């Protein structure tokens, strides 16, 4: 790894919200009325898109995937399950998350800043029930998060409107004259036995999957912010970690990654530190200055930055308003930060 990162190097690791490139037919349900206006984004890693033409902004493996979903009012993502953990932070909009094969086994309403982690092997779907376009920041576990398992009725609706999902996870679009290639087969409809093998969450289990914005700072505190007045780090996803002197998040089961909330008061500065894993930062509210020895970048709302392993870096809030951001770090036990100035 080079010791010097130029401004251009770091720009390659920054995905601005305004530059996101959506896929409008990433999944088998995207021609189905009610689901046909959603935009899917793969920001870091391949995600679980069923469209081989989905644009991936940053391909470098991180041990997890970063993505996004943007939907207008009343647009729905159909019931499905994942093979790895799926975490959402609501950046904008009001969203209904519905559990179960038909979305009738539980409903949770989330607003801006709220966080939800839906376990593997649980059917889920979500709808923007607000009056404006909404955006979800998403994290999926593992470099290869596997495939989506769709509820049975999704296949029937999709075929009616021209999309066929293949066994290899790709899509055939019959509205464009495409046909199932010779020697290949369509994905069989999810069976009743497969549906029955999925988990049904109790009300208590469902509550434990949600971390509302207003609750997130109650467990704030870590070694990272001990000498940084006006900066707080709060655990959201993942178990307690002694190397960082941070408590468990409310959503405390292992995910293969941690999600933390970072808050910066006006004028607050977090000095240079280095990490042993990539640090992916998502700006939820405000403008934050990312600094490293060779430059600085201004990060705005919705922007995503991945910080190289071992790069000395810090954050500064030059504005007169608070900044709220979310950091994703790989592994179940991230190493504590290292302050290079203290050892040189």
N, C-alpha and C positions, 0 to 999 in steps of 0.2 A: 504494500500500500504506500503511495507517495506521501511524503510528509507535508507537502505544500498543496493546498487546494485553492485554485484560482476562483475568481468570481464566476467564470464560465462553468467551471467544474460544479460549483454549488447550484448554479441555475439548472443544471441537468438533473439535480436531485430535488428540485422544487416543482410541484404541480399546482399551478394557480387555479382557483375555482373558475375563473373566467376562461381558462384554457382547457377545461375538461372536454374530452371528446366522447360523446355518448354512443352507445349502441341501442338502436331502436327495436331490434329484433333479436335480443340476446337469448331468449328462452322460448320454449314451445308454446307458451300462452300469450305471446305478444301480438297475435292477430285477433285474439278473442275480445269481443266488445267488453269494455270495462277495464281491460288490462292492456289496451293497445296504444296507450300514450305514455308509457313509462320509459324512462331513460336509465340505462345501467352503465356504470363506470368501473373499469378495472384500473386502479391507480398504481398499486404495487402488486406484482404477481399476477398469475393468469386467472384467478378467481374460478368461478364455476360456470362461466358462460357456455352456452351450447352453440354459439356462432363462432366459427373459426376466424371470422373477420373482425371480431371484437378487438378494439384498439387497446393495447396495454401500455400505459404511460411509462412505467419503470419495471423492467423485467428482472432485475437483480433479486435473487432469493433472499428472504428475510426470516424464514421460519414461520411466517404468517402472511396473509394477504390483506391489502387495504383496498376497499372499493367504496362505491356510493350508489344511491338510488334517488332519482328525482322524479316526482310524480305530480301531475296537476290534481285539483280537487276531484274526489270520487274515483280516482284511479286505483286499482287493486292489483296486488301481487298475489297470485293464486296460491292455494295451500300446497306446501311442500315440506320436505325435511332435508337436513344436511348430514354429512358424515363427519364434520368437524364443528367445533364451537362457532357460533355466529353472534356477534355483538353489534348493536347499533347505538349510536348517539344521535339524538334528534337535533339537527342543525336548524331546521326551520319547518314550520307547519305543525299540524295536529294529526296524530296518527293513531289508528286503532289496530292493535296486534291481536289476531284471533288464532286460537289454538284448536287442534283436532283436525280430523280428516275433512270435515265440512265447515270448520271454523265455528263450531257450536259448543266447544268444550271450555271456553273461557275467553274473555276479552279484556284487554288492558289499553287504556287511553294514555298516550304520552305526548308531552309538550316539549318545547325547545329546552335543550340541555339534559333532558331525561335520558337514561341509559338502560338498555335491556340486553340480557344474554340468554339466548334460547338454546337449551342443551341439544346434543345430537339425538337423533331418533325421536324427534317430536315434530308433528305436523304444525306448521305455522304459515300465516299469510298476513299481509298488512295493507291497509288502505289509508290514503290521505283523506281525512274527513274534515279538514279545514277549508277555508275559503280562498286560500292562495296556494301556489305551487310550493311543495315542501321537499326538503332534501335530508337524506339519512347518510351519515358517515358510518361505514361498516368495516368490521375486522373479522376475517375468517381464519381459523386455525390451520397450521401446517403449510408447507410450500405447495403441496398438492392437496387441496381441500376435498378432492373427490367429486362425485356427481350429485345432482339433485334427484330426489325421489318425489315424484308428483302424486298428488291424490288422484284416484281413478278417474273422476269426472273431467280432470284437466285434459286427458288424452282425447276424450270424445269431443270436447269443444274445440280443441286445437285442430283435429283432423277435419272437422266441419268447416273451419275457416282457413284451411290450406297448409298447415304445418304438421310435419311428421317427425317425431324424434326417433333417431336410430339407436341401435344397441351400443354403438361406439360413442354415443353422446353428442353426435352432430345432428343438424337439422336439415330436412328436405323441404323446400318451399315449392309446393305444387302450384301456387299462384304465379310463379315465374317459369312454369313448365318443367321444373325439376322432377325427376323420378327416382325412386329407390334404386341405387346402383345394383347391378347384377351381383349376386353372391352376398349381399348384405340384407339385414333384416331390421324391421322396425322394432323399437323397444316395446315389449309386451306391456299392456296396461297393468298397473300395480294391482296385485291380487288382494283378496280379502284377508288371506293369511299374512301377507306383508303388512297390510294396514294394522292387523291385530297385534303384530310384533312391535308396533310403535308405542311409546310411553304416553300415558295420560297424566298430566301434572295435576296434583291436588291444588286447592286454593292456596294453601300454605307454601307449597313448592313454587307456585307461580309468583307469589309476592316476593320470594327470595331472588327471583330472576330480574327484578326491577329495582333501579336505584334512581329516585327522583332528584332533579336538580337541587331542590331546596334542602336535601339531606346530605349531599355529597361532601361537604366540608367538615362534617362532624368528627371525622377521624383524621383530620389533617395533621401532618407532621412527619418529617423525615430528615435524615442526615443531610440531604441535598440542600435544604433551606434553612439550616441552623444559623448560618451567618448571612442570611439574605433577608433583611427586613422588608416586609411588604410582599414577600413571595411565599405561597403555601403550596405544598404538594399533598394531595388527598388520594388515598387508595380507593379504586372502584372495583377492579377485576383482579382476582388472584389472592393467594394466601399471604400471610405475614412473611416478611423477609428481613431477617436480622442483619444482613450485610448492608441494607439500606436504612435500617432502623425505622421501618415503616410497618404499620399494622395491616391486618387483612382487610380487604375490601368487603363490603356487604355481600358481593358476589364472590365468594372466597374459594370455590373449587378450582382445581388446576385447569388452565386453558391452553398451556403452552406459550402463553404471553401474558403480560400484565397491562392493564390500562389505568393510567393515573390522570387526575385533574390537576392542572397548574393554574394558579391565580396570581396575577401581578397587579398590585396597586399602582396608581400613577407615580411615575418616577422610579419604580422598583427595578433593581438590577440583580440578576443571578450571574455570579462570576464564572469565569472559565472553569470547566470541568471536562473530564474525558470519561467515556463509557466503554465497556467491553462488549457491547452489542449495539446494533443500530437503534437510534432513537427516532421514532417517527412522530412528528408533531402535527396536530390538526388545530387550526385556529378557529375557535367557535365565536368569540366576540372580541372586537377591538383590533388594534394593530400592534404587532410585536416586532422588535428588532432582533434578528439572529446575528450574532457576532462570532467571528473566528479570527485567528491571528492575521489572516490576509484579506479581510474584508468584512462586509456586513450586508444583510438582505432585510428588506422590510416585508413582513408577512401580514397578509390581510385575512379577513373572514372567509372561511372555506378553503384556505390554502393548506397544502400538505407538503411537509419537508421531511426528508430522511437524512439523518446526520451520520456521516461515516464512523465506523468503529475507530476509537482512538483519537478522534479529532477534538482538540481543545475548543470548546465553544461555550457561549453564554447567551443570555437573553436580557433585553432591556425594554422597558415600557417608557417611551419618551412622551406618550400622550397624556392628556388630562383625564382619561377615562380608564376604568379597570379593564384588564384583558383576561379572558377565560380561554384556556387551551386544554387539549387532551394529548397525552403522550402514550405511545404504545412501545413496550420493550419486550424483546423476545425471551423465551424460557420461563420456567416456573420459579426460578430463583435468580433474577438478574444480579450482577455484581454491583457493589456500591460504587458511587462516583469517585473518580480520582482527580485531585486538584493539582495540576502540574506545577503551578507557581509555588506550592508549599514544599515541593521536594527538589526544587532546582536552585 
